[in-house]
Amino acid sequence: MKKLFVLLFAGSLLASCGGSGYTTDKEDVIAGYDDMKEDAQGHYDALLEIETSWAEDEKEMLKDYEGKFNKLIEKAAKDDDAKGDLEDYRNREFKYEQAMADQKTSWGDATWGLEKANSDQKEMLEGDAKVKFKATIKKSTDAIADIKKAYNEKVTALKIVSSDTYDMDY
């Protein structure tokens, strides 16, 4: 859990540095997308750390319930100790979901300006310049998509009982 808070601090620091990131300079947009490609690895690593921490917590919390959340619910309906376990589970689940949401917000804040700048450039550019710009940006977004795909595969391998993979926008 301690790692989780360090990651959240790092994410909020990234988002808080220097405004929206919006620019009307085409070369700055391209450079920004190159940087975003590199930052995406850190973003998805942070998400994976959160997911891994939750998977470990969940496995530990459900060990007395055959590793199944529905078994915990069934026992909680009849047993006060299981009710306490359910309460602990839900409190940890809340922290996990909050950490995921915070990371998503941090990434969204960090990329908002560049995404808007990219959209505006596509509208402002014409002809070959537009085609070349879009192809250059696509290289970065394809690399980010590959990072995202690898992250989703790793999360699936964690076999988290209670959640789906987080489908983050890039």
Backbone torsions as a table, in degrees:
resi	resn	phi	psi	omega
1	MET	NA	-32.6	-179.8
2	LYS	-61.7	-42.1	178.3
3	LYS	-58.9	-37.7	-178.4
4	LEU	-57.6	-44.7	-178.1
5	PHE	-71.2	-33.6	175.8
6	VAL	-64.0	-43.2	178.8
7	LEU	-63.9	-40.5	178.8
8	LEU	-65.0	-39.6	177.6
9	PHE	-62.2	-45.0	180.0
10	ALA	-62.1	-40.4	178.7
11	GLY	-65.5	-41.3	-179.9
12	SER	-70.4	-31.0	176.3
13	LEU	-65.7	-43.8	177.5
14	LEU	-57.6	-45.0	-177.3
15	ALA	-70.5	-28.6	-174.7
16	SER	-84.5	-11.6	-176.6
17	CYS	-78.3	112.9	163.2
18	GLY	72.7	41.4	170.1
19	GLY	76.6	-154.6	-170.6
20	SER	-83.1	-20.4	-176.7
21	GLY	83.6	4.2	-179.3
22	TYR	-72.3	141.4	176.0
23	THR	-149.3	152.7	174.8
24	THR	-103.4	3.3	179.4
25	ASP	-87.9	119.5	-177.0
26	LYS	-56.7	-45.2	-178.9
27	GLU	-65.9	-34.2	176.5
28	ASP	-67.5	-34.9	177.4
29	VAL	-65.1	-45.5	179.3
30	ILE	-61.8	-46.3	178.6
31	ALA	-62.8	-38.5	178.6
32	GLY	-63.1	-39.3	177.8
33	TYR	-70.1	-32.9	173.5
34	ASP	-63.4	-43.1	177.0
35	ASP	-64.8	-40.2	-179.7
36	MET	-61.0	-38.1	178.2
37	LYS	-58.6	-44.0	179.0
38	GLU	-70.2	-40.3	179.9
39	ASP	-67.1	-28.2	-178.7
40	ALA	-60.5	-37.1	179.7
41	GLN	-61.1	-44.0	177.9
42	GLY	-64.6	-39.3	178.4
43	HIS	-61.7	-50.1	-178.5
44	TYR	-71.4	-28.8	172.9
45	ASP	-64.2	-41.1	178.3
46	ALA	-64.2	-43.0	177.6
47	LEU	-62.0	-42.1	-179.5
48	LEU	-64.9	-37.1	177.4
49	GLU	-63.0	-41.8	177.7
50	ILE	-63.5	-46.7	-179.8
51	GLU	-62.2	-42.8	-179.5
52	THR	-64.4	-43.7	178.3
53	SER	-60.1	-43.5	178.9
54	TRP	-65.4	-42.4	179.9
55	ALA	-60.0	-41.7	178.5
56	GLU	-66.2	-45.3	178.1
57	ASP	-60.5	-45.5	-177.3
58	GLU	-63.6	-43.1	178.9
59	LYS	-59.6	-44.1	179.7
60	GLU	-64.3	-43.9	-176.9
61	MET	-69.4	-27.9	-177.2
62	LEU	-99.5	4.6	-176.1
63	LYS	-60.4	-32.2	179.0
64	ASP	-83.5	2.2	-175.7
65	TYR	-127.5	35.8	178.2
66	GLU	59.3	22.8	179.7
67	GLY	71.3	17.5	-174.6
68	LYS	-123.9	129.6	179.6
69	PHE	-63.3	-39.5	-178.5
70	ASN	-63.3	-28.6	175.4
71	LYS	-69.0	-36.8	176.2
72	LEU	-63.3	-44.2	179.0
73	ILE	-61.3	-46.5	-179.9
74	GLU	-58.0	-44.9	-179.3
75	LYS	-71.6	-33.1	179.7
76	ALA	-65.4	-26.4	178.2
77	ALA	-67.3	-20.5	-173.8
78	LYS	-121.2	-13.8	-167.6
79	ASP	-134.7	129.9	-178.4
80	ASP	-66.9	-36.2	177.7
81	ASP	-63.3	-41.4	178.3
82	ALA	-66.4	-33.4	175.6
83	LYS	-62.4	-40.9	176.2
84	GLY	-63.0	-40.9	177.0
85	ASP	-63.9	-39.4	178.3
86	LEU	-64.1	-41.9	178.4
87	GLU	-62.9	-44.2	177.1
88	ASP	-60.7	-43.3	179.6
89	TYR	-58.8	-50.3	-177.7
90	ARG	-64.9	-35.7	177.7
91	ASN	-66.2	-41.6	177.1
92	ARG	-68.7	-38.7	177.8
93	GLU	-61.0	-39.9	177.9
94	PHE	-60.4	-45.4	179.6
95	LYS	-63.0	-39.7	177.5
96	TYR	-62.8	-50.1	-178.6
97	GLU	-64.0	-37.0	177.7
98	GLN	-65.4	-42.1	178.7
99	ALA	-63.2	-42.4	177.9
100	MET	-63.1	-44.4	179.6
101	ALA	-64.4	-40.5	178.5
102	ASP	-62.8	-41.7	179.0
103	GLN	-65.4	-42.0	178.3
104	LYS	-62.3	-43.7	178.7
105	THR	-63.0	-43.2	179.3
106	SER	-59.2	-45.9	179.3
107	TRP	-65.3	-42.7	178.8
108	GLY	-62.1	-41.2	177.6
109	ASP	-65.0	-39.4	-177.3
110	ALA	-71.3	-27.9	-174.6
111	THR	-106.5	-8.4	-174.3
112	TRP	-54.1	-52.5	-176.0
113	GLY	-61.5	-42.3	179.4
114	LEU	-66.9	-38.1	178.6
115	GLU	-64.1	-40.6	177.0
116	LYS	-67.1	-42.1	179.2
117	ALA	-62.8	-40.8	177.2
118	ASN	-60.2	-48.0	179.4
119	SER	-59.7	-45.1	-179.6
120	ASP	-65.8	-40.2	178.2
121	GLN	-61.2	-41.6	178.7
122	LYS	-60.3	-33.2	178.5
123	GLU	-78.0	-33.8	-175.4
124	MET	-82.8	-34.8	-176.6
125	LEU	-77.1	156.8	178.8
126	GLU	-135.3	158.4	171.6
127	GLY	57.0	-137.2	-176.8
128	ASP	-61.2	-36.0	179.9
129	ALA	-62.0	-39.1	179.3
130	LYS	-67.9	-44.8	180.0
131	VAL	-61.4	-45.7	-179.7
132	LYS	-64.5	-42.3	178.9
133	PHE	-61.0	-49.2	-178.8
134	LYS	-61.0	-39.6	179.7
135	ALA	-66.0	-38.7	179.1
136	THR	-66.2	-45.7	178.8
137	ILE	-64.0	-38.2	-179.3
138	LYS	-60.1	-35.0	177.5
139	LYS	-59.6	-42.9	178.9
140	SER	-69.3	-44.7	-177.9
141	THR	-67.7	-32.3	175.1
142	ASP	-66.1	-40.8	178.1
143	ALA	-64.1	-40.1	177.7
144	ILE	-65.2	-40.5	178.0
145	ALA	-61.8	-37.4	177.4
146	ASP	-65.5	-40.6	177.9
147	ILE	-63.6	-43.1	179.6
148	LYS	-63.1	-41.6	179.8
149	LYS	-63.5	-44.0	178.7
150	ALA	-62.6	-40.6	177.0
151	TYR	-60.2	-49.1	-178.5
152	ASN	-61.5	-36.8	177.3
153	GLU	-65.3	-40.2	178.9
154	LYS	-67.1	-39.0	178.7
155	VAL	-65.7	-42.0	177.8
156	THR	-59.8	-39.0	179.6
157	ALA	-66.5	-23.1	178.6
158	LEU	-69.1	-21.9	179.5
159	LYS	54.0	52.7	177.0
160	ILE	-68.0	131.8	-173.8
161	VAL	-70.2	-41.2	-165.6
162	SER	-100.0	-8.1	-170.9
163	SER	-134.8	164.6	172.0
164	ASP	-96.8	169.1	175.8
165	THR	-68.2	148.0	179.1
166	TYR	-83.4	120.9	-178.3
167	ASP	-97.3	92.4	-174.7
168	MET	-85.2	144.0	172.7
169	ASP	-76.7	152.3	174.7
170	TYR	-120.9	NA	NA
